[in-house]
């Protein structure tokens, strides 16, 4: 998406051609706990723009006004609810038989939030994320967001790296869950895209240099 949404609600950006049934459980989980949601229908395409290297179809946005108001006021209720709601999108998008899929970043779903420093942070999801790992992936991601806004820590301190080690690209930071180390980490998105294309056999080793 070219421009991040400004809202004091949680935002779901989803192509207009996708059925509401796909996000019905997500929407319902939030409604039960009175967490505001704005559904933003978009043209039927995978978002490219500045993120052409890892485009995304469905995006969940936790924008700064939302994080600074609702989550500070009702953090104990809001974080668990949003975590559960977010996982409600996994089965409709990723299906139930995922184990056989190659380790690739999924173009179907991503979660965005804004760091205290103003970086747009995009948390990338794995294609075929194992169901037994999905709780750990989501719990750690929301713990990271909570530390940012509840402790006042910088994003580099939250990720346990120095400011110089943050691979900020286009004013954005990309995170990926390391399935071997079981931790979220910042990644160079161009390197990730290059490796994925090589893994898929779509290019020769020197084609993207």
Secondary structure, 3 states (H helix, E strand, C coil): CCCCCCCCCEEEEEECCCCHHHHHHHHHHHHHCCCCEEEEEECCCCECHHHHHHCECEEEEECHHHHHHHHHHCHHHHHHHHHHHHHHHHHHHHCCCCCCCCCEEEEEEEEEEECCCCCEEEEEEEECCCHHHHHHHHHHHHHHHHHHHHHCCCHHHHCCCCHHHCCCECCEEEEEEECCCCEEEEECHHHHHHHHHHHCCCCCCCCCC
